[in-house]
């Protein structure tokens, strides 16, 4: 499976729709599993940049997609906290 680098929220709608279609799922089927209406899922796919992290993670789980965070090559990026209780 290919990796996709997301740098802006505007990239999410196309990818979410593609992952859903690749999984062979309709909006209605995904909406039912997510606990929302088909219209809500349609709006979520079109405006993914406004979705809560919790809902996005639930959607990705339904689609069989994992979210991987990796520090980029930009050395000015903030470092993750070293405190395990953070």
TORTITI-265876 format. One line per 3 residues: number of its first residue (from 1); for each residue x, y, z of N, C-alpha, C, O. Coordinates in Angstrom, 1 decimal, decimal comma, m for minus. Layout:
BEGIN
NUM> X Y Z X Y Z X Y Z X Y Z  ...
//
This chain:
BEGIN
1> 0,9 m1,2 0,0 0,0 0,0 0,0 0,9 1,2 0,0 1,9 1,3 0,7  0,5 2,2 m0,8 1,3 3,4 m0,9 1,1 4,4 0,3 0,1 4,3 1,0  2,1 5,2 0,6 2,0 6,2 1,6 1,6 7,5 0,9 2,0 7,8 m0,2
4> 0,8 8,3 1,6 0,4 9,6 1,1 0,8 10,7 2,1 0,5 10,6 3,3  1,6 11,7 1,7 2,0 12,7 2,5 1,0 13,9 2,4 0,7 14,4 1,3  0,4 14,2 3,6 m0,6 15,3 3,6 0,1 16,5 4,3 0,6 16,4 5,4
7> 0,0 17,6 3,5 0,6 18,8 4,1 m0,4 19,9 4,3 m0,2 20,9 5,1  m1,6 19,8 3,7 m2,7 20,7 4,0 m4,0 20,0 4,1 m4,2 18,9 3,6  m4,9 20,6 4,9 m6,2 20,0 5,1 m7,0 19,9 3,8 m7,9 19,0 3,7
10> m6,7 20,7 2,9 m7,5 20,7 1,6 m7,2 19,4 0,8 m7,9 19,1 m0,1  m6,1 18,7 1,2 m5,8 17,4 0,5 m6,7 16,3 1,0 m6,8 15,2 0,3  m7,3 16,4 2,1 m8,0 15,3 2,7 m9,3 14,8 2,0 m9,4 13,6 1,8
13> m10,1 15,7 1,5 m11,4 15,2 0,8 m11,1 14,2 m0,3 m11,8 13,2 m0,3  m10,2 14,5 m1,2 m10,0 13,6 m2,3 m9,5 12,2 m1,8 m9,9 11,2 m2,3  m8,6 12,3 m0,8 m8,0 11,0 m0,3 m9,1 10,2 0,5 m9,2 9,0 0,3
16> m9,9 10,9 1,3 m11,0 10,2 2,0 m11,9 9,5 1,1 m12,3 8,3 1,3  m12,3 10,2 0,0 m13,2 9,6 m1,0 m12,6 8,4 m1,7 m13,2 7,4 m1,9  m11,3 8,6 m2,0 m10,6 7,5 m2,7 m10,5 6,3 m1,8 m10,6 5,2 m2,3
19> m10,1 6,5 m0,6 m10,0 5,3 0,3 m11,3 4,6 0,5 m11,4 3,4 0,6  m12,4 5,4 0,6 m13,7 4,8 0,8 m14,1 4,0 m0,4 m14,6 2,8 m0,3  m13,9 4,5 m1,6 m14,2 3,8 m2,8 m13,3 2,6 m3,0 m13,7 1,5 m3,5
22> m12,0 2,7 m2,6 m11,1 1,6 m2,7 m11,5 0,4 m1,8 m11,3 m0,7 m2,1  m12,1 0,8 m0,7 m12,6 m0,2 0,3 m14,0 m0,8 m0,2 m14,5 m1,7 0,4  m14,5 m0,3 m1,3 m15,8 m0,8 m1,8 m17,0 m0,4 m0,9 m18,0 m1,1 m0,9
25> m16,9 0,8 m0,3 m17,9 1,2 0,6 m18,7 2,4 0,1 m18,1 3,3 m0,5  m20,0 2,4 0,3 m20,8 3,6 m0,1 m20,7 4,6 1,0 m20,4 4,3 2,1  m21,1 5,8 0,7 m21,3 6,8 1,8 m22,3 6,3 2,8 m22,1 6,5 4,0
28> m23,3 5,7 2,4 m24,4 5,3 3,3 m23,8 4,2 4,3 m24,1 4,2 5,5  m23,0 3,3 3,7 m22,5 2,2 4,6 m21,5 2,8 5,6 m21,5 2,4 6,8  m20,7 3,7 5,2 m19,7 4,3 6,1 m20,4 5,1 7,1 m20,1 5,1 8,3
31> m21,4 5,9 6,7 m22,2 6,8 7,6 m22,8 5,9 8,7 m22,8 6,3 9,8  m23,4 4,8 8,3 m24,1 3,9 9,3 m23,0 3,4 10,3 m23,3 3,4 11,5  m21,9 3,0 9,9 m20,8 2,6 10,8 m20,3 3,7 11,7 m19,9 3,5 12,8
34> m20,3 4,9 11,1 m19,8 6,1 11,9 m20,9 6,6 12,8 m20,5 7,4 13,7  m22,1 6,3 12,6 m23,2 6,8 13,4 m23,7 8,1 13,0 m24,2 8,9 13,8  m23,6 8,4 11,7 m24,1 9,7 11,2 m25,0 9,4 9,9 m25,0 8,3 9,5
37> m25,6 10,5 9,4 m26,4 10,3 8,2 m25,5 10,3 7,0 m24,3 10,8 7,1  m26,0 9,9 5,9 m25,2 9,9 4,6 m24,9 11,4 4,3 m23,8 11,7 3,8  m25,8 12,3 4,5 m25,6 13,7 4,2 m24,5 14,3 5,1 m23,7 15,1 4,6
40> m24,4 13,8 6,3 m23,3 14,3 7,2 m22,0 13,8 6,7 m21,0 14,5 6,7  m22,0 12,5 6,3 m20,7 12,0 5,8 m20,3 12,7 4,5 m19,1 12,9 4,3  m21,2 13,0 3,7 m20,9 13,7 2,4 m20,3 15,1 2,7 m19,3 15,5 2,1
43> m20,9 15,8 3,7 m20,4 17,1 4,1 m19,0 16,9 4,7 m18,1 17,7 4,5  m18,8 15,8 5,5 m17,5 15,5 6,1 m16,4 15,3 5,0 m15,3 15,8 5,1  m16,8 14,5 4,0 m15,8 14,3 2,9 m15,5 15,6 2,2 m14,3 15,8 1,8
46> m16,5 16,4 2,0 m16,2 17,7 1,3 m15,4 18,7 2,1 m14,7 19,5 1,5  m15,6 18,7 3,4 m15,1 19,7 4,3 m14,2 19,0 5,4 m14,4 19,3 6,6  m13,4 18,1 5,0 m12,6 17,3 5,9 m11,7 18,1 6,8 m11,4 17,7 8,0
49> m11,4 19,3 6,4 m10,5 20,2 7,2 m11,2 20,6 8,5 m10,5 21,2 9,4  m12,5 20,5 8,6 m13,2 21,0 9,7 m13,7 19,8 10,7 m14,4 20,1 11,6  m13,2 18,6 10,4 m13,6 17,4 11,2 m12,7 17,3 12,4 m11,5 17,6 12,4
52> m13,3 16,9 13,5 m12,6 16,7 14,7 m11,6 15,6 14,5 m11,9 14,7 13,7  m10,5 15,6 15,3 m9,5 14,5 15,2 m10,2 13,2 15,6 m9,9 12,2 15,0  m11,1 13,2 16,6 m11,7 12,0 17,0 m12,6 11,4 15,9 m12,5 10,2 15,6
55> m13,3 12,2 15,2 m14,2 11,7 14,1 m13,3 11,3 12,9 m13,6 10,2 12,3  m12,3 12,0 12,6 m11,4 11,6 11,5 m10,7 10,3 11,8 m10,7 9,4 10,9  m10,3 10,1 13,0 m9,6 8,8 13,4 m10,6 7,6 13,3 m10,3 6,5 12,8
58> m11,9 7,9 13,7 m12,9 6,9 13,6 m13,2 6,5 12,1 m13,3 5,4 11,8  m13,3 7,5 11,3 m13,5 7,3 9,8 m12,3 6,6 9,2 m12,5 5,6 8,5  m11,1 7,0 9,5 m9,9 6,3 9,0 m10,0 4,8 9,4 m9,6 3,9 8,6
61> m10,4 4,5 10,6 m10,4 3,1 11,1 m11,4 2,3 10,3 m11,2 1,2 9,9  m12,6 2,9 10,0 m13,6 2,3 9,2 m13,1 2,0 7,8 m13,4 0,9 7,2  m12,3 2,9 7,3 m11,8 2,7 5,9 m10,5 1,8 5,9 m10,0 1,5 4,8
64> m10,1 1,4 7,1 m8,9 0,5 7,1 m7,6 1,3 6,8 m6,6 0,7 6,3  m7,6 2,6 7,2 m6,4 3,4 6,9 m5,8 3,8 8,3 m6,6 4,2 9,2  m4,5 3,8 8,4 m3,9 4,2 9,6 m3,2 5,6 9,4 m2,8 5,9 8,3
67> m3,2 6,3 10,5 m2,6 7,6 10,5 m1,2 7,5 11,1 m1,0 7,0 12,2  m0,1 7,8 10,4 1,2 7,7 10,8 1,8 9,1 10,9 1,8 9,9 9,9  2,3 9,6 12,0 3,0 10,9 12,1 4,5 10,7 12,1 5,0 9,9 12,9
70> 5,1 11,4 11,2 6,6 11,2 11,1 7,1 12,6 11,0 6,6 13,5 10,3  8,2 12,9 11,7 8,8 14,2 11,6 9,5 14,4 10,3 10,2 13,5 9,8  9,2 15,5 9,7 9,7 15,8 8,3 11,2 16,1 8,4 11,8 16,2 9,5
73> 11,8 16,4 7,3 13,2 16,7 7,2 13,5 18,2 7,5 14,6 18,5 7,7  12,4 19,0 7,7 12,6 20,4 8,1 13,1 20,5 9,5 12,4 20,1 10,5  14,4 20,9 9,7 15,0 20,9 11,1 14,3 22,0 12,0 14,6 22,0 13,2
76> 13,6 22,9 11,4 12,9 23,9 12,2 11,6 23,4 12,9 11,0 24,2 13,6  11,2 22,2 12,5 9,9 21,7 13,1 10,1 21,5 14,6 11,2 21,1 15,0  9,1 21,7 15,4 9,2 21,5 16,8 9,4 20,0 17,1 8,9 19,1 16,4
79> 10,2 19,7 18,1 10,5 18,4 18,5 9,4 17,8 19,4 8,8 18,6 20,2  9,1 16,5 19,3 8,0 16,0 20,1 8,5 16,0 21,6 9,7 15,9 21,9  7,6 16,0 22,5 8,0 16,0 23,9 8,6 14,7 24,3 8,3 13,7 23,8
82> 9,6 14,8 25,3 10,3 13,6 25,7 9,6 13,0 27,0 10,0 11,9 27,4  8,8 13,8 27,6 8,1 13,4 28,8 7,0 12,3 28,5 6,1 12,6 27,7  7,2 11,0 29,0 6,2 10,0 28,6 4,8 10,2 29,2 3,9 9,6 28,7
85> 4,7 11,2 30,1 3,3 11,5 30,6 2,6 12,6 29,9 1,6 13,0 30,3  3,3 13,1 28,9 2,7 14,3 28,2 1,4 13,9 27,5 0,8 14,8 26,9
//
